[in-house]
Amino acid sequence: MAVDFTQEIKELRATMDSVRGVTDLDALGVTIADLEKQASAPDLWDDPDKAQQVTSALSRANSERDRVVNMDARIEDLETLVEMGQEEADQATLDEAERELDALRKDVGELEVRTLLSGEYDEREAVVTIRAGAGGVDAADFAEMLMRMYLRWAERHGYPTKVMDTSYAEEAGLKSATFEVNVPYAFGHLSVEGGTHRLVRISPFDNQGRRQTSFAAVEVIPLIESDDSIEIPENELKIDVFRSSGPGGQSVNTTDSAVRMTHLPTGIVVSMQNEKSQIQNRAAALRVLQSRLLLQRKAEEAAVKKEMAGDVKASWGDQMRSYVLNPYQMVKDLRTEFETGNPAAVFDGDIDGFIEAGIRWQIGQNRRQG
């Protein structure tokens, strides 16, 4: 069936109109000019923390503007390519135009989703923690599969990541793992991945080859920033130090550099062992603990508001996604109904479709509840 390029380009431009409306390029230009002025100040690096904030904000603002401007240019180029192919009846050129159209649909869709991320912490970097649930060694193996899935997703997009803590299970897999995704809007994208994930497969650890269902929990929190003002009194913290361990409990460090930090009032526990020194691990643990407390405080405030409004709707439920490898192959999100028949690609980091569907679903939920 022939592609209706005119209609497709019209729809792309309509989507970009709404993206520009949200982005407000004029206001962004004013922000960039102001940040450039600050960045060129001769005394900028007298305060390294402030300098880092200014240069990072400038980089983000420029990237945001370039994404919109470059996408508009690509649509213009596509239109020119289509005109050339049609005027000269050149099928090879039209095939190239169709490939670029497919790529543009995907990229414009991602850009549109990005503009939907307007939550208080959506533009933050993310801290992701994965914990093995019910299912024994299969659950520990599943937790490791999920960690690889998210790290591969980040790698596909060129997003830097940093593994902060890994607690290995005895036979295989992970009891838990914590890592950061250090790119703006990582939290906005990955927050929809939080919840209980379920795996159904023939267990490679069962010598009778029986089907096994196992579970893993994914927690996503925004990374704390210096101006978030979450102060934790020393007397509310219990800090234990121990030696870092690798697979099978093997010691990988000859000094007590790993840190386990317990927030006594809430019982929240954070472990960090992947930094080189105890001081670095302690700082990393405190930052993650502050992030969790900040999110908890906001959740408690939201719960009070819902109670005052008489809102008794359930939230995400126990299971948000199923990964089925036997008796058939399918990954399905139980909230959005988004699914694919290629679990191997999903476990290799191809989860953008699930994330986009999750963001749109979450925004729809918020509108209904608001």
One Martini backbone bead per residue (centre of mass of N, CA, C, O) as a GRO file, in nm:
protein
  370
    1MET     BB    1   0.095   0.038   0.024
    2ALA     BB    2   0.081   0.357  -0.023
    3VAL     BB    3   0.225   0.639   0.086
    4ASP     BB    4   0.097   0.929   0.258
    5PHE     BB    5   0.298   1.188   0.278
    6THR     BB    6   0.120   1.435   0.319
    7GLN     BB    7  -0.022   1.333   0.577
    8GLU     BB    8   0.225   1.259   0.747
    9ILE     BB    9   0.353   1.546   0.748
   10LYS     BB   10   0.112   1.688   0.873
   11GLU     BB   11   0.123   1.528   1.144
   12LEU     BB   12   0.408   1.606   1.225
   13ARG     BB   13   0.354   1.915   1.234
   14ALA     BB   14   0.131   1.907   1.447
   15THR     BB   15   0.307   1.791   1.671
   16MET     BB   16   0.523   2.021   1.663
   17ASP     BB   17   0.333   2.245   1.747
   18SER     BB   18   0.284   2.131   2.035
   19VAL     BB   19   0.579   2.126   2.120
   20ARG     BB   20   0.633   2.431   2.088
   21GLY     BB   21   0.414   2.525   2.286
   22VAL     BB   22   0.561   2.394   2.533
   23THR     BB   23   0.859   2.497   2.496
   24ASP     BB   24   0.912   2.786   2.421
   25LEU     BB   25   1.157   2.926   2.243
   26ASP     BB   26   1.170   3.219   2.342
   27ALA     BB   27   1.216   3.158   2.644
   28LEU     BB   28   1.464   2.980   2.594
   29GLY     BB   29   1.641   3.203   2.469
   30VAL     BB   30   1.653   3.377   2.725
   31THR     BB   31   1.779   3.165   2.907
   32ILE     BB   32   2.037   3.120   2.741
   33ALA     BB   33   2.143   3.410   2.754
   34ASP     BB   34   2.169   3.418   3.063
   35LEU     BB   35   2.359   3.169   3.093
   36GLU     BB   36   2.586   3.278   2.912
   37LYS     BB   37   2.651   3.519   3.092
   38GLN     BB   38   2.724   3.351   3.344
   39ALA     BB   39   2.944   3.166   3.199
   40SER     BB   40   3.133   3.434   3.123
   41ALA     BB   41   3.219   3.482   3.395
   42PRO     BB   42   3.527   3.517   3.553
   43ASP     BB   43   3.404   3.400   3.853
   44LEU     BB   44   3.257   3.126   3.821
   45TRP     BB   45   3.488   2.916   3.956
   46ASP     BB   46   3.473   3.009   4.257
   47ASP     BB   47   3.195   2.834   4.234
   48PRO     BB   48   3.169   2.515   4.143
   49ASP     BB   49   2.869   2.444   4.194
   50LYS     BB   50   2.747   2.678   4.034
   51ALA     BB   51   2.893   2.626   3.770
   52GLN     BB   52   2.769   2.348   3.721
   53GLN     BB   53   2.475   2.443   3.708
   54VAL     BB   54   2.505   2.639   3.471
   55THR     BB   55   2.631   2.447   3.254
   56SER     BB   56   2.406   2.235   3.268
   57ALA     BB   57   2.167   2.422   3.199
   58LEU     BB   58   2.279   2.511   2.923
   59SER     BB   59   2.296   2.233   2.793
   60ARG     BB   60   1.993   2.161   2.822
   61ALA     BB   61   1.875   2.405   2.666
   62ASN     BB   62   2.020   2.354   2.398
   63SER     BB   63   1.912   2.068   2.352
   64GLU     BB   64   1.613   2.140   2.348
   65ARG     BB   65   1.626   2.332   2.105
   66ASP     BB   66   1.769   2.142   1.900
   67ARG     BB   67   1.554   1.923   1.884
   68VAL     BB   68   1.337   2.101   1.750
   69VAL     BB   69   1.494   2.226   1.511
   70ASN     BB   70   1.594   1.954   1.384
   71MET     BB   71   1.313   1.833   1.334
   72ASP     BB   72   1.214   2.046   1.137
   73ALA     BB   73   1.441   1.998   0.929
   74ARG     BB   74   1.372   1.698   0.869
   75ILE     BB   75   1.091   1.754   0.750
   76GLU     BB   76   1.189   1.929   0.519
   77ASP     BB   77   1.374   1.714   0.391
   78LEU     BB   78   1.153   1.507   0.338
   79GLU     BB   79   0.985   1.677   0.145
   80THR     BB   80   1.208   1.704  -0.068
   81LEU     BB   81   1.248   1.399  -0.119
   82VAL     BB   82   0.961   1.344  -0.220
   83GLU     BB   83   0.959   1.541  -0.458
   84MET     BB   84   1.192   1.410  -0.611
   85GLY     BB   85   1.071   1.123  -0.638
   86GLN     BB   86   0.806   1.208  -0.784
   87GLU     BB   87   0.920   1.372  -1.030
   88GLU     BB   88   1.128   1.112  -1.110
   89ALA     BB   89   1.025   0.829  -1.037
   90ASP     BB   90   1.203   0.742  -0.769
   91GLN     BB   91   1.209   0.465  -0.575
   92ALA     BB   92   1.466   0.493  -0.403
   93THR     BB   93   1.388   0.769  -0.283
   94LEU     BB   94   1.114   0.675  -0.161
   95ASP     BB   95   1.237   0.464   0.025
   96GLU     BB   96   1.407   0.663   0.187
   97ALA     BB   97   1.164   0.832   0.281
   98GLU     BB   98   1.027   0.601   0.439
   99ARG     BB   99   1.254   0.558   0.643
  100GLU     BB  100   1.250   0.850   0.754
  101LEU     BB  101   0.958   0.845   0.846
  102ASP     BB  102   0.988   0.626   1.058
  103ALA     BB  103   1.199   0.779   1.228
  104LEU     BB  104   1.026   1.035   1.277
  105ARG     BB  105   0.793   0.913   1.425
  106LYS     BB  106   0.963   0.822   1.666
  107ASP     BB  107   1.106   1.096   1.743
  108VAL     BB  108   0.849   1.270   1.773
  109GLY     BB  109   0.717   1.094   1.987
  110GLU     BB  110   0.941   1.132   2.200
  111LEU     BB  111   0.918   1.441   2.212
  112GLU     BB  112   0.626   1.450   2.304
  113VAL     BB  113   0.665   1.297   2.566
  114ARG     BB  114   0.865   1.495   2.692
  115THR     BB  115   0.643   1.729   2.714
  116LEU     BB  116   0.470   1.559   2.934
  117LEU     BB  117   0.705   1.615   3.139
  118SER     BB  118   0.578   1.804   3.439
  119GLY     BB  119   0.680   1.712   3.689
  120GLU     BB  120   0.857   1.799   3.963
  121TYR     BB  121   1.089   1.544   3.896
  122ASP     BB  122   1.125   1.466   3.587
  123GLU     BB  123   1.418   1.618   3.528
  124ARG     BB  124   1.561   1.413   3.676
  125GLU     BB  125   1.751   1.200   3.791
  126ALA     BB  126   1.806   0.843   3.855
  127VAL     BB  127   1.707   0.588   4.096
  128VAL     BB  128   1.761   0.235   4.079
  129THR     BB  129   1.580  -0.043   4.230
  130ILE     BB  130   1.639  -0.398   4.258
  131ARG     BB  131   1.428  -0.677   4.372
  132ALA     BB  132   1.394  -0.976   4.483
  133GLY     BB  133   1.141  -1.206   4.508
  134ALA     BB  134   0.945  -1.435   4.448
  135GLY     BB  135   1.132  -1.753   4.345
  136GLY     BB  136   1.414  -1.748   4.424
  137VAL     BB  137   1.656  -1.797   4.196
  138ASP     BB  138   1.475  -1.685   3.969
  139ALA     BB  139   1.442  -1.400   4.093
  140ALA     BB  140   1.744  -1.329   4.094
  141ASP     BB  141   1.776  -1.359   3.788
  142PHE     BB  142   1.558  -1.152   3.711
  143ALA     BB  143   1.693  -0.907   3.842
  144GLU     BB  144   1.938  -0.918   3.650
  145MET     BB  145   1.779  -0.887   3.385
  146LEU     BB  146   1.663  -0.605   3.453
  147MET     BB  147   1.923  -0.455   3.488
  148ARG     BB  148   2.024  -0.504   3.201
  149MET     BB  149   1.787  -0.373   3.056
  150TYR     BB  150   1.835  -0.080   3.165
  151LEU     BB  151   2.134  -0.052   3.078
  152ARG     BB  152   2.075  -0.097   2.775
  153TRP     BB  153   1.884   0.135   2.738
  154ALA     BB  154   2.090   0.354   2.810
  155GLU     BB  155   2.302   0.275   2.597
  156ARG     BB  156   2.126   0.323   2.343
  157HIS     BB  157   2.106   0.648   2.435
  158GLY     BB  158   2.375   0.746   2.589
  159TYR     BB  159   2.344   0.694   2.897
  160PRO     BB  160   2.467   0.745   3.194
  161THR     BB  161   2.595   0.512   3.439
  162LYS     BB  162   2.576   0.397   3.801
  163VAL     BB  163   2.686   0.157   4.005
  164MET     BB  164   2.629   0.133   4.363
  165ASP     BB  165   2.483  -0.162   4.415
  166THR     BB  166   2.553  -0.519   4.494
  167SER     BB  167   2.353  -0.813   4.576
  168TYR     BB  168   2.432  -1.134   4.585
  169ALA     BB  169   2.343  -1.436   4.521
  170GLU     BB  170   2.443  -1.754   4.578
  171GLU     BB  171   2.374  -1.900   4.297
  172ALA     BB  172   2.215  -1.653   4.147
  173GLY     BB  173   2.221  -1.337   4.093
  174LEU     BB  174   2.004  -1.097   4.269
  175LYS     BB  175   1.887  -0.936   4.542
  176SER     BB  176   2.025  -0.648   4.471
  177ALA     BB  177   2.012  -0.313   4.305
  178THR     BB  178   2.194   0.002   4.240
  179PHE     BB  179   2.129   0.279   4.010
  180GLU     BB  180   2.224   0.534   3.789
  181VAL     BB  181   2.072   0.795   3.576
  182ASN     BB  182   2.270   1.056   3.411
  183VAL     BB  183   1.992   1.225   3.306
  184PRO     BB  184   1.773   1.418   3.197
  185TYR     BB  185   1.456   1.269   3.262
  186ALA     BB  186   1.489   0.986   3.388
  187PHE     BB  187   1.255   0.987   3.589
  188GLY     BB  188   1.019   1.043   3.397
  189HIS     BB  189   1.062   0.776   3.241
  190LEU     BB  190   1.115   0.550   3.483
  191SER     BB  191   0.872   0.577   3.683
  192VAL     BB  192   0.683   0.369   3.512
  193GLU     BB  193   0.866   0.109   3.620
  194GLY     BB  194   0.736   0.097   3.880
  195GLY     BB  195   0.715  -0.223   4.041
  196THR     BB  196   0.581  -0.537   3.958
  197HIS     BB  197   0.754  -0.810   3.819
  198ARG     BB  198   0.687  -1.090   3.586
  199LEU     BB  199   0.802  -1.435   3.550
  200VAL     BB  200   0.759  -1.683   3.283
  201ARG     BB  201   0.920  -2.011   3.296
  202ILE     BB  202   1.159  -2.233   3.236
  203SER     BB  203   1.363  -2.348   3.464
  204PRO     BB  204   1.720  -2.357   3.479
  205PHE     BB  205   1.707  -2.467   3.804
  206ASP     BB  206   1.523  -2.715   3.709
  207ASN     BB  207   1.567  -3.060   3.665
  208GLN     BB  208   1.243  -3.092   3.565
  209GLY     BB  209   1.139  -2.850   3.383
  210ARG     BB  210   0.970  -2.634   3.523
  211ARG     BB  211   0.743  -2.400   3.571
  212GLN     BB  212   0.813  -2.050   3.661
  213THR     BB  213   0.728  -1.803   3.903
  214SER     BB  214   0.851  -1.465   3.922
  215PHE     BB  215   0.980  -1.181   4.119
  216ALA     BB  216   1.017  -0.814   4.089
  217ALA     BB  217   1.133  -0.503   4.217
  218VAL     BB  218   1.077  -0.157   4.119
  219GLU     BB  219   1.263   0.139   4.199
  220VAL     BB  220   1.196   0.499   4.152
  221ILE     BB  221   1.407   0.787   4.199
  222PRO     BB  222   1.500   1.096   4.257
  223LEU     BB  223   1.766   1.288   4.250
  224ILE     BB  224   1.925   1.465   4.458
  225GLU     BB  225   1.958   1.805   4.553
  226SER     BB  226   2.110   2.067   4.718
  227ASP     BB  227   1.808   2.232   4.732
  228ASP     BB  228   1.603   2.019   4.901
  229SER     BB  229   1.614   2.020   5.218
  230ILE     BB  230   1.725   1.734   5.356
  231GLU     BB  231   1.745   1.681   5.690
  232ILE     BB  232   1.962   1.456   5.890
  233PRO     BB  233   2.001   1.354   6.182
  234GLU     BB  234   2.241   1.167   6.331
  235ASN     BB  235   2.037   1.020   6.544
  236GLU     BB  236   1.880   0.878   6.278
  237LEU     BB  237   2.151   0.714   6.234
  238LYS     BB  238   2.272   0.396   6.111
  239ILE     BB  239   2.617   0.289   6.079
  240ASP     BB  240   2.760   0.044   5.866
  241VAL     BB  241   3.055  -0.152   5.814
  242PHE     BB  242   3.197  -0.326   5.524
  243ARG     BB  243   3.275  -0.562   5.296
  244SER     BB  244   3.294  -0.608   4.987
  245SER     BB  245   3.097  -0.803   4.750
  246GLY     BB  246   3.053  -1.074   4.547
  247PRO     BB  247   2.999  -1.344   4.407
  248GLY     BB  248   2.921  -1.567   4.663
  249GLY     BB  249   3.055  -1.362   4.888
  250GLN     BB  250   3.303  -1.245   4.777
  251SER     BB  251   3.574  -1.073   4.855
  252VAL     BB  252   3.676  -0.734   4.708
  253ASN     BB  253   3.779  -0.618   4.993
  254THR     BB  254   4.020  -0.527   5.254
  255THR     BB  255   3.811  -0.311   5.342
  256ASP     BB  256   3.573  -0.112   5.527
  257SER     BB  257   3.389   0.053   5.270
  258ALA     BB  258   3.119  -0.032   5.316
  259VAL     BB  259   2.769   0.092   5.341
  260ARG     BB  260   2.512   0.099   5.602
  261MET     BB  261   2.204   0.285   5.603
  262THR     BB  262   1.985   0.377   5.877
  263HIS     BB  263   1.656   0.499   5.918
  264LEU     BB  264   1.502   0.487   6.211
  265PRO     BB  265   1.208   0.613   6.174
  266THR     BB  266   1.156   0.427   5.888
  267GLY     BB  267   1.371   0.183   5.803
  268ILE     BB  268   1.555   0.279   5.591
  269VAL     BB  269   1.779   0.111   5.358
  270VAL     BB  270   2.126   0.177   5.261
  271SER     BB  271   2.357   0.052   5.015
  272MET     BB  272   2.723   0.091   4.967
  273GLN     BB  273   3.018  -0.046   4.747
  274ASN     BB  274   3.138   0.096   4.461
  275GLU     BB  275   3.318   0.267   4.596
  276LYS     BB  276   3.646   0.323   4.717
  277SER     BB  277   3.531   0.468   4.973
  278GLN     BB  278   3.372   0.530   5.264
  279ILE     BB  279   3.307   0.826   5.210
  280GLN     BB  280   3.173   0.784   4.932
  281ASN     BB  281   2.957   0.580   5.026
  282ARG     BB  282   2.825   0.764   5.234
  283ALA     BB  283   2.742   0.991   5.038
  284ALA     BB  284   2.570   0.813   4.849
  285ALA     BB  285   2.373   0.706   5.065
  286LEU     BB  286   2.263   0.982   5.156
  287ARG     BB  287   2.147   1.069   4.884
  288VAL     BB  288   1.943   0.834   4.856
  289LEU     BB  289   1.798   0.877   5.123
  290GLN     BB  290   1.700   1.163   5.059
  291SER     BB  291   1.534   1.082   4.812
  292ARG     BB  292   1.336   0.892   4.960
  293LEU     BB  293   1.232   1.102   5.166
  294LEU     BB  294   1.125   1.303   4.962
  295LEU     BB  295   0.920   1.111   4.827
  296GLN     BB  296   0.768   1.037   5.085
  297ARG     BB  297   0.673   1.320   5.156
  298LYS     BB  298   0.511   1.365   4.895
  299ALA     BB  299   0.325   1.117   4.930
  300GLU     BB  300   0.198   1.208   5.197
  301GLU     BB  301   0.079   1.470   5.090
  302ALA     BB  302  -0.095   1.336   4.868
  303ALA     BB  303  -0.262   1.156   5.060
  304VAL     BB  304  -0.395   1.383   5.216
  305LYS     BB  305  -0.534   1.516   4.974
  306LYS     BB  306  -0.702   1.267   4.893
  307GLU     BB  307  -0.853   1.237   5.159
  308MET     BB  308  -0.986   1.518   5.150
  309ALA     BB  309  -1.121   1.438   4.857
  310GLY     BB  310  -1.214   1.126   4.864
  311ASP     BB  311  -0.983   0.943   4.748
  312VAL     BB  312  -0.997   0.568   4.669
  313LYS     BB  313  -0.799   0.498   4.466
  314ALA     BB  314  -0.609   0.288   4.321
  315SER     BB  315  -0.314   0.221   4.199
  316TRP     BB  316  -0.090  -0.005   4.057
  317GLY     BB  317  -0.052  -0.253   4.199
  318ASP     BB  318   0.124  -0.551   4.201
  319GLN     BB  319   0.112  -0.584   3.879
  320MET     BB  320   0.260  -0.438   3.569
  321ARG     BB  321   0.438  -0.690   3.445
  322SER     BB  322   0.475  -0.945   3.190
  323TYR     BB  323   0.706  -1.225   3.138
  324VAL     BB  324   0.670  -1.458   2.871
  325LEU     BB  325   0.838  -1.779   2.771
  326ASN     BB  326   0.610  -1.984   2.888
  327PRO     BB  327   0.423  -2.115   2.625
  328TYR     BB  328   0.488  -1.822   2.537
  329GLN     BB  329   0.567  -1.501   2.372
  330MET     BB  330   0.550  -1.227   2.615
  331VAL     BB  331   0.503  -0.874   2.672
  332LYS     BB  332   0.295  -0.719   2.935
  333ASP     BB  333   0.111  -0.441   3.018
  334LEU     BB  334  -0.145  -0.409   3.264
  335ARG     BB  335  -0.219  -0.098   3.219
  336THR     BB  336  -0.182  -0.039   2.888
  337GLU     BB  337  -0.161  -0.312   2.695
  338PHE     BB  338   0.117  -0.326   2.615
  339GLU     BB  339   0.283  -0.531   2.354
  340THR     BB  340   0.508  -0.818   2.291
  341GLY     BB  341   0.672  -1.101   2.104
  342ASN     BB  342   0.986  -0.990   2.210
  343PRO     BB  343   1.168  -1.054   2.482
  344ALA     BB  344   1.464  -1.032   2.390
  345ALA     BB  345   1.452  -0.728   2.320
  346VAL     BB  346   1.366  -0.629   2.594
  347PHE     BB  347   1.617  -0.751   2.754
  348ASP     BB  348   1.795  -0.553   2.547
  349GLY     BB  349   1.629  -0.253   2.588
  350ASP     BB  350   1.338  -0.258   2.432
  351ILE     BB  351   1.129  -0.006   2.610
  352ASP     BB  352   0.998   0.252   2.481
  353GLY     BB  353   0.702   0.163   2.441
  354PHE     BB  354   0.642   0.125   2.745
  355ILE     BB  355   0.716   0.410   2.839
  356GLU     BB  356   0.525   0.575   2.662
  357ALA     BB  357   0.263   0.434   2.754
  358GLY     BB  358   0.304   0.500   3.057
  359ILE     BB  359   0.298   0.807   3.039
  360ARG     BB  360   0.019   0.834   2.909
  361TRP     BB  361  -0.130   0.683   3.133
  362GLN     BB  362  -0.049   0.862   3.374
  363ILE     BB  363  -0.174   1.123   3.265
  364GLY     BB  364  -0.460   1.013   3.251
  365GLN     BB  365  -0.486   0.954   3.553
  366ASN     BB  366  -0.434   1.242   3.657
  367ARG     BB  367  -0.676   1.371   3.513
  368ARG     BB  368  -0.897   1.200   3.648
  369GLN     BB  369  -0.803   1.277   3.948
  370GLY     BB  370  -0.802   1.605   3.900
   0.00000   0.00000   0.00000
